[in-house]
């Protein structure tokens, strides 16, 4: 199994990504850390607890992380509602958020895999504030990171929260620049990729099932339709965060292109823009694999298979 830590801001699509990870025997979810993003950090942490308990995995620790970006004002998601789950109401969690800060738990897991002779994959599904803090406070642990797999950025596709910026990058561009500057391998799933995997009404109907996981996914995704054919070319909305987990499970469903990535932090017009050096014009070594193509049908088939299996296990 691949040991992973999920850093997230649940979030409708974060919730589905967590469920997919917990449904996949190839992955060992060591912990879930949360950050301010789609909702305030107290809300994202409570939502993470709700999701792991729904999946029958209340044993997985949830840790609350950074409440604000490194610099500037908080920026919240537009499509997740006040409760972060698109208005879908789940029972209050039985468990509690762990007392250690998210960055502290990240460091603990990196020390743990070092003792095991292994390395840890960190998945970022929201703003990169927690990970940037880890890299700054514990540079000695960078070598224990196998790779960082992130949903974020927009390259040849326009931004979704600003003209050129994707939300996760815009919410904390300084943190993102720290991560992209770090000497660690990175896989990036930008809007260029996620816009290829729309939650069409047909796909939503196929995913919604009679079990509690299937019902939740159906409810979450039913409100995800942007109804913006002009932008997306079809009904539905882009499935962002679950693609991170799908890449870990089935990388053959994706195509990537290497590049060095920088994040604009200064320009008011282009703040949060991700800039890829596709042709090594800067002289910097390519250190990120940017996903450029997605087999959307394959991803949805995988998602449906895994979520149905999770439903069966939670009923057992």
RAFEN-V351689 format. One record per residue. N is the residue number from 1. SS is DSSP state (2 for helix, 1 for strand, 0 for the rest). Layout:
n=N ss=SS
n=N ss=SS
//
This chain:
n=1 ss=0
n=2 ss=1
n=3 ss=1
n=4 ss=1
n=5 ss=1
n=6 ss=1
n=7 ss=1
n=8 ss=1
n=9 ss=0
n=10 ss=0
n=11 ss=0
n=12 ss=2
n=13 ss=2
n=14 ss=2
n=15 ss=2
n=16 ss=2
n=17 ss=2
n=18 ss=2
n=19 ss=2
n=20 ss=2
n=21 ss=2
n=22 ss=2
n=23 ss=0
n=24 ss=0
n=25 ss=0
n=26 ss=0
n=27 ss=1
n=28 ss=1
n=29 ss=1
n=30 ss=1
n=31 ss=1
n=32 ss=1
n=33 ss=1
n=34 ss=1
n=35 ss=0
n=36 ss=0
n=37 ss=0
n=38 ss=0
n=39 ss=0
n=40 ss=0
n=41 ss=2
n=42 ss=2
n=43 ss=2
n=44 ss=2
n=45 ss=2
n=46 ss=2
n=47 ss=2
n=48 ss=2
n=49 ss=2
n=50 ss=2
n=51 ss=2
n=52 ss=2
n=53 ss=2
n=54 ss=2
n=55 ss=0
n=56 ss=0
n=57 ss=0
n=58 ss=0
n=59 ss=0
n=60 ss=0
n=61 ss=0
n=62 ss=1
n=63 ss=1
n=64 ss=1
n=65 ss=0
n=66 ss=0
n=67 ss=0
n=68 ss=0
n=69 ss=0
n=70 ss=0
n=71 ss=0
n=72 ss=0
n=73 ss=0
n=74 ss=0
n=75 ss=0
n=76 ss=0
n=77 ss=0
n=78 ss=0
n=79 ss=0
n=80 ss=0
n=81 ss=0
n=82 ss=0
n=83 ss=0
n=84 ss=0
n=85 ss=0
n=86 ss=0
n=87 ss=0
n=88 ss=0
n=89 ss=0
n=90 ss=0
n=91 ss=0
n=92 ss=0
n=93 ss=0
n=94 ss=0
n=95 ss=0
n=96 ss=0
n=97 ss=0
n=98 ss=1
n=99 ss=0
n=100 ss=0
n=101 ss=0
n=102 ss=2
n=103 ss=2
n=104 ss=2
n=105 ss=2
n=106 ss=2
n=107 ss=2
n=108 ss=2
n=109 ss=2
n=110 ss=2
n=111 ss=2
n=112 ss=2
n=113 ss=2
n=114 ss=2
n=115 ss=2
n=116 ss=2
n=117 ss=0
n=118 ss=0
n=119 ss=0
n=120 ss=1
n=121 ss=1
n=122 ss=1
n=123 ss=1
n=124 ss=1
n=125 ss=0
n=126 ss=0
n=127 ss=0
n=128 ss=0
n=129 ss=2
n=130 ss=2
n=131 ss=2
n=132 ss=2
n=133 ss=2
n=134 ss=2
n=135 ss=2
n=136 ss=2
n=137 ss=2
n=138 ss=0
n=139 ss=2
n=140 ss=2
n=141 ss=2
n=142 ss=2
n=143 ss=2
n=144 ss=2
n=145 ss=1
n=146 ss=1
n=147 ss=1
n=148 ss=1
n=149 ss=1
n=150 ss=1
n=151 ss=1
n=152 ss=0
n=153 ss=0
n=154 ss=0
n=155 ss=0
n=156 ss=0
n=157 ss=0
n=158 ss=0
n=159 ss=0
n=160 ss=0
n=161 ss=0
n=162 ss=0
n=163 ss=0
n=164 ss=0
n=165 ss=1
n=166 ss=0
n=167 ss=2
n=168 ss=2
n=169 ss=2
n=170 ss=2
n=171 ss=2
n=172 ss=0
n=173 ss=2
n=174 ss=2
n=175 ss=2
n=176 ss=2
n=177 ss=2
n=178 ss=2
n=179 ss=2
n=180 ss=2
n=181 ss=2
n=182 ss=0
n=183 ss=0
n=184 ss=0
n=185 ss=0
n=186 ss=1
n=187 ss=1
n=188 ss=1
n=189 ss=1
n=190 ss=0
n=191 ss=2
n=192 ss=2
n=193 ss=2
n=194 ss=2
n=195 ss=0
n=196 ss=0
n=197 ss=0
n=198 ss=1
n=199 ss=0
n=200 ss=0
n=201 ss=2
n=202 ss=2
n=203 ss=2
n=204 ss=2
n=205 ss=2
n=206 ss=2
n=207 ss=2
n=208 ss=0
n=209 ss=0
n=210 ss=0
n=211 ss=0
n=212 ss=2
n=213 ss=2
n=214 ss=2
n=215 ss=2
n=216 ss=2
n=217 ss=2
n=218 ss=2
n=219 ss=2
n=220 ss=2
n=221 ss=2
n=222 ss=2
n=223 ss=0
n=224 ss=0
n=225 ss=0
n=226 ss=0
n=227 ss=0
n=228 ss=0
n=229 ss=2
n=230 ss=2
n=231 ss=2
n=232 ss=2
n=233 ss=0
n=234 ss=0
n=235 ss=0
n=236 ss=0
n=237 ss=0
n=238 ss=1
n=239 ss=0
n=240 ss=0
n=241 ss=0
n=242 ss=2
n=243 ss=2
n=244 ss=2
n=245 ss=2
n=246 ss=2
n=247 ss=2
n=248 ss=2
n=249 ss=2
n=250 ss=0
n=251 ss=2
n=252 ss=2
n=253 ss=2
n=254 ss=1
n=255 ss=1
n=256 ss=1
n=257 ss=1
n=258 ss=1
n=259 ss=1
n=260 ss=1
n=261 ss=1
n=262 ss=1
n=263 ss=1
n=264 ss=0
n=265 ss=0
n=266 ss=0
n=267 ss=0
n=268 ss=0
n=269 ss=0
n=270 ss=0
n=271 ss=0
n=272 ss=0
n=273 ss=1
n=274 ss=1
n=275 ss=1
n=276 ss=1
n=277 ss=1
n=278 ss=0
n=279 ss=0
n=280 ss=0
n=281 ss=0
n=282 ss=0
n=283 ss=0
n=284 ss=0
n=285 ss=0
n=286 ss=0
n=287 ss=0
n=288 ss=1
n=289 ss=1
n=290 ss=1
n=291 ss=1
n=292 ss=1
n=293 ss=1
n=294 ss=1
n=295 ss=0
n=296 ss=2
n=297 ss=2
n=298 ss=2
n=299 ss=2
n=300 ss=2
n=301 ss=2
n=302 ss=2
n=303 ss=2
n=304 ss=2
n=305 ss=2
n=306 ss=2
n=307 ss=2
n=308 ss=2
n=309 ss=2
n=310 ss=2
n=311 ss=2
n=312 ss=2
n=313 ss=2
n=314 ss=2
n=315 ss=2
n=316 ss=0
//
